[in-house]
Each structure stands twice: as structure tokens, then as C-alpha cells.
Amino acid sequence: MKIESLREVRNNFSEVIESLEKTGPVVVTKNGKGRALLIPIDDDTDIETLVLSNSRRFWQLFDKAGSGERTGMEDLPDVDDDAAWAHLSSKKNRKG
């Protein structure tokens, strides 16, 4: 892994991007602190997984699901069946 200042990356962006395959990830720093990460990608890179793996909200949901925390049926709000069906029907009509 390589560490470069924002100024260096900005001034040599094309070269930094072209060299990612050889150098591997590049940490971009500003005032000595890491601010961004440039990583090489190819056709086999699963970008969605990369994004989700860095999503705090995703991991909170993941942890909640893993804890077995559930909402009981009796705690769910009452559903007006007619309103629910009307809502679903209107969505279906908008798509078609």
C-alpha cells in the first residue's frame, strides 16, 4: 500500500491511477490524515460489496439481524387492508 498527499495525487492523478495495478491501494492524505483510498479495480471487482463493507448503516442492520432481535406481530401497526390494496394497485397501474 502506498501513501500520497492530496497535492501529489492531484498533480499526478493519471500516473497514480495508471500505477494502481502495480502499487496496490493508495491512501490519500490531507494535512497528514487519511482522507480517501484509491484501489485498483477490474472486471471481476464486486463494487457493491466494497461499498457495503464500508457502510456503517449496513453493519448496524447486519448486527441487528444477527442478534435475533425481532418485532413481534402484536407490536406491528394495524394495517387497513383496503388502503394497503389500493396503494399496491396504484403502484401497479403506474408501472404499466
C-alpha positions as protocol buffer text, in pm:
chain_id: "A"
residue {
  index: 1
  type: MET
  ca { x: 0 y: 0 z: 0 }
}
residue {
  index: 2
  type: LYS
  ca { x: 121 y: 347 z: -87 }
}
residue {
  index: 3
  type: ILE
  ca { x: 54 y: 676 z: 93 }
}
residue {
  index: 4
  type: GLU
  ca { x: 35 y: 1001 z: -104 }
}
residue {
  index: 5
  type: SER
  ca { x: -66 y: 1355 z: -19 }
}
residue {
  index: 6
  type: LEU
  ca { x: -370 y: 1505 z: -184 }
}
residue {
  index: 7
  type: ARG
  ca { x: -142 y: 1757 z: -356 }
}
residue {
  index: 8
  type: GLU
  ca { x: 71 y: 1477 z: -508 }
}
residue {
  index: 9
  type: VAL
  ca { x: -233 y: 1283 z: -622 }
}
residue {
  index: 10
  type: ARG
  ca { x: -395 y: 1593 z: -769 }
}
residue {
  index: 11
  type: ASN
  ca { x: -78 y: 1688 z: -957 }
}
residue {
  index: 12
  type: ASN
  ca { x: -15 y: 1335 z: -1085 }
}
residue {
  index: 13
  type: PHE
  ca { x: -363 y: 1186 z: -1097 }
}
residue {
  index: 14
  type: SER
  ca { x: -327 y: 999 z: -1428 }
}
residue {
  index: 15
  type: GLU
  ca { x: 3 y: 845 z: -1322 }
}
residue {
  index: 16
  type: VAL
  ca { x: -134 y: 743 z: -982 }
}
residue {
  index: 17
  type: ILE
  ca { x: -437 y: 577 z: -1144 }
}
residue {
  index: 18
  type: GLU
  ca { x: -223 y: 400 z: -1405 }
}
residue {
  index: 19
  type: SER
  ca { x: 13 y: 265 z: -1139 }
}
residue {
  index: 20
  type: LEU
  ca { x: -259 y: 127 z: -906 }
}
residue {
  index: 21
  type: GLU
  ca { x: -227 y: -222 z: -1053 }
}
residue {
  index: 22
  type: LYS
  ca { x: 144 y: -227 z: -955 }
}
residue {
  index: 23
  type: THR
  ca { x: 137 y: -28 z: -631 }
}
residue {
  index: 24
  type: GLY
  ca { x: -191 y: -156 z: -493 }
}
residue {
  index: 25
  type: PRO
  ca { x: -417 y: 71 z: -287 }
}
residue {
  index: 26
  type: VAL
  ca { x: -314 y: 433 z: -234 }
}
residue {
  index: 27
  type: VAL
  ca { x: -414 y: 618 z: 82 }
}
residue {
  index: 28
  type: VAL
  ca { x: -470 y: 985 z: 4 }
}
residue {
  index: 29
  type: THR
  ca { x: -382 y: 1215 z: 292 }
}
residue {
  index: 30
  type: LYS
  ca { x: -467 y: 1576 z: 368 }
}
residue {
  index: 31
  type: ASN
  ca { x: -270 y: 1751 z: 642 }
}
residue {
  index: 32
  type: GLY
  ca { x: -118 y: 1415 z: 734 }
}
residue {
  index: 33
  type: LYS
  ca { x: -451 y: 1240 z: 791 }
}
residue {
  index: 34
  type: GLY
  ca { x: -602 y: 970 z: 569 }
}
residue {
  index: 35
  type: ARG
  ca { x: -898 y: 1104 z: 374 }
}
residue {
  index: 36
  type: ALA
  ca { x: -954 y: 865 z: 83 }
}
residue {
  index: 37
  type: LEU
  ca { x: -847 y: 532 z: -59 }
}
residue {
  index: 38
  type: LEU
  ca { x: -784 y: 463 z: -425 }
}
residue {
  index: 39
  type: ILE
  ca { x: -799 y: 95 z: -512 }
}
residue {
  index: 40
  type: PRO
  ca { x: -741 y: -87 z: -838 }
}
residue {
  index: 41
  type: ILE
  ca { x: -1050 y: -250 z: -986 }
}
residue {
  index: 42
  type: ASP
  ca { x: -1105 y: -480 z: -1280 }
}
residue {
  index: 43
  type: ASP
  ca { x: -1395 y: -665 z: -1442 }
}
residue {
  index: 44
  type: ASP
  ca { x: -1409 y: -911 z: -1151 }
}
residue {
  index: 45
  type: THR
  ca { x: -1427 y: -645 z: -877 }
}
residue {
  index: 46
  type: ASP
  ca { x: -1754 y: -656 z: -685 }
}
residue {
  index: 47
  type: ILE
  ca { x: -1801 y: -283 z: -630 }
}
residue {
  index: 48
  type: GLU
  ca { x: -2128 y: -325 z: -436 }
}
residue {
  index: 49
  type: THR
  ca { x: -1950 y: -544 z: -181 }
}
residue {
  index: 50
  type: LEU
  ca { x: -1674 y: -286 z: -145 }
}
residue {
  index: 51
  type: VAL
  ca { x: -1927 y: -10 z: -83 }
}
residue {
  index: 52
  type: LEU
  ca { x: -2136 y: -214 z: 162 }
}
residue {
  index: 53
  type: SER
  ca { x: -1831 y: -329 z: 355 }
}
residue {
  index: 54
  type: ASN
  ca { x: -1763 y: 35 z: 439 }
}
residue {
  index: 55
  type: SER
  ca { x: -2122 y: 131 z: 520 }
}
residue {
  index: 56
  type: ARG
  ca { x: -2182 y: 193 z: 890 }
}
residue {
  index: 57
  type: ARG
  ca { x: -2561 y: 166 z: 834 }
}
residue {
  index: 58
  type: PHE
  ca { x: -2526 y: -173 z: 662 }
}
residue {
  index: 59
  type: TRP
  ca { x: -2323 y: -315 z: 953 }
}
residue {
  index: 60
  type: GLN
  ca { x: -2574 y: -183 z: 1206 }
}
residue {
  index: 61
  type: LEU
  ca { x: -2852 y: -366 z: 1019 }
}
residue {
  index: 62
  type: PHE
  ca { x: -2632 y: -674 z: 988 }
}
residue {
  index: 63
  type: ASP
  ca { x: -2559 y: -677 z: 1362 }
}
residue {
  index: 64
  type: LYS
  ca { x: -2928 y: -627 z: 1446 }
}
residue {
  index: 65
  type: ALA
  ca { x: -3027 y: -919 z: 1221 }
}
residue {
  index: 66
  type: GLY
  ca { x: -2755 y: -1137 z: 1372 }
}
residue {
  index: 67
  type: SER
  ca { x: -2867 y: -1061 z: 1728 }
}
residue {
  index: 68
  type: GLY
  ca { x: -3200 y: -1229 z: 1668 }
}
residue {
  index: 69
  type: GLU
  ca { x: -3381 y: -907 z: 1755 }
}
residue {
  index: 70
  type: ARG
  ca { x: -3730 y: -933 z: 1613 }
}
residue {
  index: 71
  type: THR
  ca { x: -4053 y: -733 z: 1622 }
}
residue {
  index: 72
  type: GLY
  ca { x: -4350 y: -938 z: 1728 }
}
residue {
  index: 73
  type: MET
  ca { x: -4664 y: -935 z: 1515 }
}
residue {
  index: 74
  type: GLU
  ca { x: -4859 y: -781 z: 1801 }
}
residue {
  index: 75
  type: ASP
  ca { x: -4616 y: -486 z: 1804 }
}
residue {
  index: 76
  type: LEU
  ca { x: -4667 y: -405 z: 1436 }
}
residue {
  index: 77
  type: PRO
  ca { x: -4910 y: -127 z: 1347 }
}
residue {
  index: 78
  type: ASP
  ca { x: -5259 y: -224 z: 1237 }
}
residue {
  index: 79
  type: VAL
  ca { x: -5297 y: -234 z: 861 }
}
residue {
  index: 80
  type: ASP
  ca { x: -5605 y: -105 z: 685 }
}
residue {
  index: 81
  type: ASP
  ca { x: -5635 y: -378 z: 422 }
}
residue {
  index: 82
  type: ASP
  ca { x: -5839 y: -163 z: 182 }
}
residue {
  index: 83
  type: ALA
  ca { x: -5580 y: 115 z: 198 }
}
residue {
  index: 84
  type: ALA
  ca { x: -5291 y: -129 z: 151 }
}
residue {
  index: 85
  type: TRP
  ca { x: -5454 y: -290 z: -155 }
}
residue {
  index: 86
  type: ALA
  ca { x: -5537 y: 49 z: -304 }
}
residue {
  index: 87
  type: HIS
  ca { x: -5176 y: 158 z: -258 }
}
residue {
  index: 88
  type: LEU
  ca { x: -5039 y: -158 z: -422 }
}
residue {
  index: 89
  type: SER
  ca { x: -5290 y: -130 z: -703 }
}
residue {
  index: 90
  type: SER
  ca { x: -5195 y: 231 z: -776 }
}
residue {
  index: 91
  type: LYS
  ca { x: -4825 y: 137 z: -793 }
}
residue {
  index: 92
  type: LYS
  ca { x: -4902 y: -146 z: -1035 }
}
residue {
  index: 93
  type: ASN
  ca { x: -5105 y: 89 z: -1257 }
}
residue {
  index: 94
  type: ARG
  ca { x: -4822 y: 345 z: -1267 }
}
residue {
  index: 95
  type: LYS
  ca { x: -4570 y: 84 z: -1388 }
}
residue {
  index: 96
  type: GLY
  ca { x: -4793 y: -48 z: -1663 }
}
